[in-house]
Every structure is written in structure tokens, then in C-alpha cells.
Amino acid sequence: MDEAETSNIFYVPAPSLPSITPPDSYDPFRSQPVPLIIDNGSSNLRFGFSTSTSPHSSPNVIAKYKERKFNQSLLLFGDAIDAESGAKSQGKTPWEGDVLLNFDAMENALDYACVRLGIDAEGIEHPVLMTERLCSPLHSRALTSELMFEQYSVPSLTYCVDSVMSFYHNNKPASGSTFGADGLVVSFNTASTSVIPILNGKGVLSHAKRIPWGTQQSTEYLLKLIQLKYSSFPTRVTSAQASWMLHNFCSFATDYPVVLRSLKIPANMRAAERIIQFPFAIPVVEEKTEEELVRIAEKRKEQGKKLQELAAKSRMEKLAKKENDLQYLTNLREGKSDNKREWMNTLQVEGFDDDAALDETIKKLEVDVKRARKKDPDGQDDAIRCNIEFPVPQLDEEGIKEKKKQKLMKAGFDARARARREKEKEREEKEAEGRREEEERENNFDDWAARLRREQEAIMNKIKERGRRKAALSDRKSAAAQARMKNIASLAADERVSKKKRKAGAEDMFGADDEDWQIYRKLNAAAVSSDEEEEFNQLRIIESKLLMHDPTFTAQHTHASITSQRSALISAFRPQYEEGDIEGSARIHLNTERWRVCETYFSPGMAGVDSAGLGEVLQGILARFSEAEKARLNVFITGGPSQFPGLQERLHGTLRPILPPEMHLGNIVRAADPSLDAWKGMASFANTDEFHQVSVTAEEYQEWGGERIKRWWGGNCNSTV
């Protein structure tokens, strides 16, 4: 591995266990009307009092888990879920996509926030400023208000849009003045991306738009691309690992087609790739010394000898038993009594029905004893072989059987002799052909080599054409697949000859011609035919001759080398490691995926989402404003993905063709802290007098219901008063 490739290797971070942090002291805020700020995000829950410099933050997910060791039911929240491997699969968030629906999880998250802040009162005695999604459904708002007023007894509640508050924090007015900034806020959220125009410090929510594509969808899309590219990856790639790769290695392309065209050069693709090294375990191979190997071999020999001795002893015991039985039955037959009744009683006692059964048993025992003693049958061959010369009437029943047996043996001997003669003849023909070919090679080497190369090329073309046909048959719409279905249909519709017609003389002649059987090769393209095996054998012979005698023909010209050579671009796209390279097989090479995933924000159709891209949405929103208003709408981006490299340049390249040429396009501003600026803006606003004017008190909630809110510049516009 070269130094450049080593520098591009990044290791997947190991999951760290959460640390136990004691709750905050509630004494400084007890009985004080300090607002409580809650940024209820899809990924993280950020909460804290407005006088704090920074909020507490934790993943917004809960899991109800039953611990098996002590048989206790646990309620885990945030990072604590990673401490229990069995709880990860039971994780649940308050959000379903971009809508707040799971209020059991929401209540558990708020309970955690109260415990973390040290709130030990019966309810929350502080005004609450809480985020909600752009154009949040009234049903979600009503249930959230009911939870806050009925369960936690908050004195007042205010809802705001997080992206507007992030814009507020980065454009805070001077002390004592009203907020009147202008801008076009682009917020990259977990499950969506929203665009909100702001004029004179007020969000023009009637012109706001939302795209159903966010960080969650981008993570899933990257995970699918990795699974498609590495279908047999030895390690399971989790969503958390895909999210880590998305935030650390993906970026926006200023001109996506130009980037793809540049990656067509393998060197550029290798330079742009990022190698992700996943954990792997090297198998421990126990190496044994020579003394141990010798000792094991001797032990095996001793065990083999013991087994042989046991088998020989068992054979001798069986042989002795059969000899004793044979001697006993022979003596029994020789001592046959003249009294027929007495003799039959004796046979029945011994388990025989008549004399024939006794004779058959004795004969069988004699054969078994002879086989067990392994007597040499050469002395009997002349006596038995002579049975072939005698006619059948002169032989008894045993002789007739032996004659049939000897005929079969003679036929087998003759067949083997014929096969030896044919092999000898074939060997002589091969030697003659080899001599002729050697003479041709010595007399005219160039023609000989050219002829073999033509034969090699012809065979390789046949193999390639067969491969194309197999690939075409895998596509049901191809001409080859349709022809195959026609053959199957014609065979299924073929009228077979009935029994009556066969008796009358009409016969089914299918198979009389060898070409009839070709239909089965057309139907079963996956089966390896004898012709294909013969072609491969012939190809190997030709290539071995060329390798031996033609110095211009190297191993790279062989069929195996040509077929194994992969395209340089494909090799750069997904490098192949040697078999047995455990470290290499646990690597993921990110190249085109680095820009492809981020491009879906501007072209969601790439991922199968039927929605307009960010560029089209910006164009549609700006078309509703006058030229003077367009000039005031400087773009402001916030949210986690706004930190991806290249986003500002890409937005500048998207907006420049939309706006008039003479209009100045200002700088695209990114939030100072895209993750926390929304909470900080909420905290700053909560410390102003205007906050108390837009809050919904408990009395107003009882009068209006949970769906109603007051209309103000930082909140939603639906169901406002």
C-alpha cells in the first residue's frame, strides 16, 4: 500500500459509553420566572434556562428495556441506549418523519429534561419557549399544548420556528430596537429542508416551502449505496456509522456533472476517494513445532495400528464362529436319522424347515468361510474357465451359473483389451500429429503461431458470445429470453402421440436426430455443455503451446488473464483485495458517493423522491418578489448539513442564473453555530419584553384550546390570533 492511500484511511470511531452526570442545582431558579427554552429537534433535544450560556443536549430517543440480569424494566433516554445493546432495537423518537406524533416518548423526553435540570417542584413554574416545525399540524400542536399545560402546569407557552430563531441570533438587533433584518433562510433539518423568506424581520410564511429530504434520508441513501456497492461486506454497517461518514466525508459539488466527468479518470477517482476502515479480527492460527507434528503423526500411526488389530481380531472371531457353525451343521447333516419324524423335529429345533434350508445354510457358510480366509482363486480358474467350453446339457446348475459368470468376465476382459488398443491407437495418432506440428513449427514458425492465435481468438469469441447470451437471458425483455419462452411454449403445446396411434404405427420421432436435443441447451443456458468443456480444454492446450514456444505470447494474453482483468475505472471505483486479506476486505472506498448523496438536495429524483430540488424551490420563491425585494433577500443557511463543504459555492452557482445579471448577489452566510444558534436565539428572545406579549397563558389556553397561538414574527401563521 502506497503512502497516498495510507493517508486516506479513516477508522470508524468506537462507540463510547455515556458518562454519569449529576443533575444541576435548581436553587438559583427556584421561584424565579426565568424562561425555559426547549429546542425539540428530531435528532437532539436541547434544553436549558434562558440565562444559561449553552444548553444541555441529548439524542431525542427513548427505549423501554427489560434488563435480564436483575429482571428490571428500564426507561433509557439519549446516550444511555448505547450502553445496552438490546435496547437499540427498541429505540423510539417523538417524531414520525417531520411530524410530532409519539407523545409518550415526548413526555419521557421532557421528564428527562426536568430531571437533568434538577426541577423538583410539582410542575414547571417557568414560561416555556418551544420549537415546532414549519406549518406544524394543528393536531400535534394541540396535543403538545395539552401535555405542557395539563401535565406540567406551565404558566405560559410560546411556539417558534427554529430556523427563524437561528437567523434572529445571527442578526440580533441593538438593545432597545426591534428586529428588522431581511434574508432568505434555508434550514437543513433531520427529515426536511425548509426555505423561509424574511422581510423587515417578519417571516413571509405564505411563500415558505419545504422539501421532504433531510439528513435522515441522506443517511439512508448513503447506506443503500454502500450496501449496493459492497453486497457481501463482512461487517454490518449501521445507520450511526453511515451518519458519521455523511457528516465527515460528503460534500456538495459546485457542478456535479463536471465532477463526475473528472472522476472518469482512474487517477482522479483514487485521489478523491476516502477509505473507511471498519473493525476486523485476525484469526488466531496455532503454529505447531516440528516435534509436536512428529508426535501427532506417530500417535496417528499407533491409532491406525490399533484399529487394524481390532479389525483383524473381529474378523478372526467372526471366522471362528462361522467355522464352528459350519462344523456343527455339517455334523448334524452327517448324523441324519432314518426316522423321518425324528429328523424333522431335530431340524425344527435348529430353526430349519427342511433339508433344503439346511443345505442352503451350509453352502452359504462355506462361501463365507472361503471369502474370509481369502483363499487364492487361481487354482479354481482353470476348472471354472473350462465351463465355457462345455455345452449347457453337460453342466449341472452350479456349472451353468459359473459359465454365465465366466462369460461376463470374458466380455469385460475383451472390452478392456479393446479399450487398451483404442488408447494405444489414439496415443500413436497424437504422437504423429505432434510430430507434424513440430515440423510445421520448425519450418514456418510465424504461420504456426498465427494459426494458433486465430484458433485461440475464435474459441474466446465463442465463449464471449455464450456469456452474452446468458446475460441476455437474464433480462426477460431481451430477444434471447423471448425466443426461449417461445421454445418452451412450443414444447408445451406440442401434441404427443397417443397410445392408440403408437399401436397403429405412428411414433413420436423426437430425438431421432441429434439436433433435436439442442432445444434443451437453448432452454437451460446455465448448464455447462460438453462442447463448452471441450472448448476450454482446447483453449488451455493452445495457450500452453504458445506460452512454451512463442516469446511474444505472455500470461497476460491468456483467456484467464484477459477475463480476470477489470477495467481501471471499475478497479478505482471499488478496489479488489487479495483473498485472505482480512484488513482490506473490511474497507469501504467512498468516491462518487461523496458528492452523489449531497446532490440529492438539488435533485431528489436521484433517490426516487418525487419533489422539486432546492434550486427549483429557490427560483419559485424569488419569482414572487419584486426586483428590489430580491436584492434584500441575502441567503442564510443553518442546520447540521449547512456545514458540508461546497454548499455555499453550490448555492451561489444556483442563484446566479436565476437573478438578473445586474443584481448584486451578496455573500451566502452560514450560521455561526448551526447546531446551537436556534436555541441561543430563543434564549436571547426570551429575555426581551416582547416574549411575554406573544406567550399563550394558561387562562388563554383554557379559553382558546391548544391549537391557537398568537401571531408574531418568529412563529407559524396557521391558527393564529
Beta strands, then each sheet from edge to edge (+ up, - down):
strand 1: 9-11
strand 2: 36-40
strand 3: 44-49
strand 4: 56-59
strand 5: 62-67
strand 6: 72-77
strand 7: 95-96
strand 8: 99-100
strand 9: 128-132
strand 10: 156-161
strand 11: 183-188
strand 12: 193-199
strand 13: 202-203
strand 14: 209-211
strand 15: 274-277
strand 16: 587-590
strand 17: 635-638
strand 18: 669-670
strand 19: 696-697
sheet 1: 1+ 15+ 16-
sheet 2: 4+ 3- 2+ 9+ 10+ 19-
sheet 3: 5+ 6-
sheet 4: 7+ 8-
sheet 5: 13+ 12- 11+ 17+ 18+
sheet 6: 13+ 12- 14+
end
